[in-house]
Amino acid sequence: MPREQPEPISAAERRQRQRRAAGVARALGFAGRVEYRHASNSAGGAQFGLGPTPDEDVLIVYADAFSRDADPTDFSLEAILAHERGHQVLARHERLRRAIMLEVSLASEEILASLIGSLLVESNEDCEALLLKALAETMDLGLAPADATRVNAQLRETLEQLL
């Protein structure tokens, strides 16, 4: 079943969304190109693409991110983009890559990206949302809530030291 596409917006609103997305991404330390696409996707509102160099990385922000941001019970634009910045950090941070050493599974990468994002955001609400996202992803791997909480706390502490 195809995803429902967002309602049309004006050219001025598109430019405003592009500026806001780029501003938030830059504030989080994102290097590379930031694009806004007025379409829905299944990637949670944004998607990181690894380029040959950091300046050629791309962050695509979809209309879904702005819809989610407008809902006070969902992720903010800042939290969504912090998670994607976490993917860039995982791909580009030499010391962190050496410390991990092993191939990171997609599930593990999602957990690590959320934990890194939780270190980047300024608001407590965004930090908590990203920590809960990481917890849910860890529990999806089969860990009990208490074990998942402990593992994520240890991972976050390690990440904080490495970054």
PEWOBEL-V510874 format. One record per residue. N is the residue number from 0. RES is the residue in one letter. PSI is psi in degrees with one decimal (none if undefined). OMEGA is omega in whole degrees, 0 to 359 (999 if undefined). NEAR is the number of other ideal C-beta (glycine too) atoms within 8 Angstrom. Layout:
[[N | RES | PSI | OMEGA | NEAR] [N | RES | PSI | OMEGA | NEAR]]
This chain:
[[0 | M | 125.6 | 181 | 2] [1 | P | 147.6 | 178 | 3] [2 | R | 145.2 | 176 | 7] [3 | E | 131.6 | 181 | 5] [4 | Q | 153.1 | 182 | 5] [5 | P | 158.5 | 175 | 11] [6 | E | 147.2 | 178 | 3] [7 | P | 149.2 | 176 | 4] [8 | I | 165.5 | 181 | 8] [9 | S | 163.6 | 176 | 5] [10 | A | -36.9 | 179 | 5] [11 | A | -41.1 | 179 | 6] [12 | E | -38.0 | 176 | 8] [13 | R | -45.4 | 180 | 11] [14 | R | -40.9 | 179 | 8] [15 | Q | -42.1 | 179 | 8] [16 | R | -40.7 | 178 | 14] [17 | Q | -46.2 | 180 | 11] [18 | R | -43.4 | 181 | 8] [19 | R | -45.6 | 180 | 9] [20 | A | -44.8 | 180 | 15] [21 | A | -40.8 | 180 | 9] [22 | G | -44.5 | 179 | 8] [23 | V | -45.1 | 180 | 11] [24 | A | -44.2 | 180 | 14] [25 | R | -40.5 | 179 | 9] [26 | A | -29.4 | 178 | 6] [27 | L | -4.5 | 178 | 12] [28 | G | 10.9 | 182 | 8] [29 | F | 131.8 | 174 | 13] [30 | A | 137.6 | 179 | 8] [31 | G | -166.8 | 184 | 12] [32 | R | 137.6 | 176 | 7] [33 | V | 126.2 | 180 | 13] [34 | E | 143.1 | 171 | 9] [35 | Y | 130.7 | 176 | 11] [36 | R | 123.9 | 180 | 9] [37 | H | 74.8 | 180 | 10] [38 | A | 162.3 | 174 | 8] [39 | S | 154.5 | 176 | 10] [40 | N | 179.2 | 179 | 11] [41 | S | 17.7 | 184 | 5] [42 | A | 19.2 | 177 | 7] [43 | G | 1.7 | 176 | 11] [44 | G | -17.5 | 179 | 14] [45 | A | 159.7 | 181 | 14] [46 | Q | 132.8 | 177 | 9] [47 | F | 136.4 | 175 | 11] [48 | G | 124.8 | 182 | 8] [49 | L | 125.9 | 176 | 6] [50 | G | 179.0 | 179 | 10] [51 | P | -30.6 | 178 | 3] [52 | T | 162.2 | 179 | 6] [53 | P | -38.2 | 180 | 9] [54 | D | -15.4 | 179 | 7] [55 | E | 1.6 | 172 | 9] [56 | D | 157.1 | 179 | 17] [57 | V | 141.5 | 174 | 11] [58 | L | 115.0 | 179 | 19] [59 | I | 123.1 | 180 | 10] [60 | V | 125.6 | 183 | 16] [61 | Y | 165.9 | 179 | 15] [62 | A | -32.4 | 180 | 11] [63 | D | -36.2 | 181 | 11] [64 | A | -38.3 | 180 | 15] [65 | F | -33.7 | 175 | 10] [66 | S | -43.7 | 179 | 10] [67 | R | -40.6 | 180 | 14] [68 | D | -34.8 | 181 | 11] [69 | A | -16.7 | 180 | 5] [70 | D | 112.5 | 183 | 7] [71 | P | -12.2 | 179 | 3] [72 | T | 1.1 | 182 | 3] [73 | D | -179.0 | 180 | 7] [74 | F | 142.3 | 174 | 12] [75 | S | 164.2 | 175 | 12] [76 | L | -40.3 | 180 | 15] [77 | E | -44.8 | 180 | 12] [78 | A | -41.2 | 179 | 13] [79 | I | -47.0 | 183 | 16] [80 | L | -29.6 | 176 | 17] [81 | A | -38.9 | 177 | 16] [82 | H | -44.3 | 179 | 15] [83 | E | -36.9 | 175 | 16] [84 | R | -34.5 | 176 | 17] [85 | G | -39.2 | 176 | 15] [86 | H | -40.9 | 179 | 11] [87 | Q | -42.0 | 178 | 16] [88 | V | -44.7 | 179 | 13] [89 | L | -37.8 | 182 | 15] [90 | A | -29.0 | 191 | 9] [91 | R | -17.8 | 186 | 9] [92 | H | 106.8 | 185 | 10] [93 | E | -47.5 | 183 | 6] [94 | R | -41.1 | 179 | 7] [95 | L | -42.6 | 179 | 12] [96 | R | -40.4 | 178 | 9] [97 | R | -38.0 | 181 | 7] [98 | A | -35.2 | 181 | 8] [99 | I | -42.6 | 175 | 8] [100 | M | -47.6 | 183 | 4] [101 | L | 159.0 | 173 | 4] [102 | E | 134.4 | 179 | 3] [103 | V | 127.1 | 178 | 9] [104 | S | 160.2 | 180 | 6] [105 | L | -42.3 | 179 | 6] [106 | A | -44.5 | 180 | 9] [107 | S | -38.3 | 178 | 8] [108 | E | -38.9 | 178 | 11] [109 | E | -41.5 | 178 | 9] [110 | I | -49.2 | 181 | 13] [111 | L | -40.2 | 179 | 13] [112 | A | -39.9 | 178 | 14] [113 | S | -41.6 | 179 | 15] [114 | L | -41.9 | 176 | 16] [115 | I | -44.8 | 178 | 15] [116 | G | -37.6 | 180 | 15] [117 | S | -24.7 | 177 | 14] [118 | L | -19.0 | 185 | 10] [119 | L | -29.3 | 186 | 10] [120 | V | 154.8 | 181 | 13] [121 | E | -35.0 | 186 | 4] [122 | S | 144.8 | 177 | 8] [123 | N | -35.7 | 180 | 5] [124 | E | -44.5 | 179 | 7] [125 | D | -40.8 | 178 | 15] [126 | C | -48.2 | 180 | 10] [127 | E | -42.3 | 180 | 8] [128 | A | -42.9 | 180 | 11] [129 | L | -36.4 | 176 | 16] [130 | L | -39.0 | 178 | 13] [131 | L | -36.6 | 176 | 8] [132 | K | -46.2 | 178 | 11] [133 | A | -40.2 | 179 | 13] [134 | L | -45.9 | 179 | 12] [135 | A | -41.5 | 180 | 8] [136 | E | -36.3 | 179 | 12] [137 | T | -41.4 | 178 | 12] [138 | M | -31.5 | 176 | 11] [139 | D | -21.7 | 177 | 7] [140 | L | -4.3 | 176 | 8] [141 | G | 2.9 | 179 | 4] [142 | L | 145.3 | 174 | 9] [143 | A | 154.5 | 182 | 6] [144 | P | -44.8 | 181 | 8] [145 | A | -41.4 | 179 | 6] [146 | D | -42.1 | 179 | 8] [147 | A | -40.3 | 178 | 13] [148 | T | -44.8 | 180 | 9] [149 | R | -46.7 | 181 | 8] [150 | V | -45.3 | 181 | 10] [151 | N | -37.0 | 178 | 14] [152 | A | -41.3 | 178 | 8] [153 | Q | -43.0 | 178 | 8] [154 | L | -44.0 | 181 | 11] [155 | R | -40.8 | 178 | 12] [156 | E | -43.4 | 178 | 8] [157 | T | -45.5 | 179 | 9] [158 | L | -42.9 | 180 | 13] [159 | E | -39.9 | 179 | 8] [160 | Q | -37.9 | 182 | 6] [161 | L | -30.1 | 183 | 9] [162 | L | none | 999 | 9]]
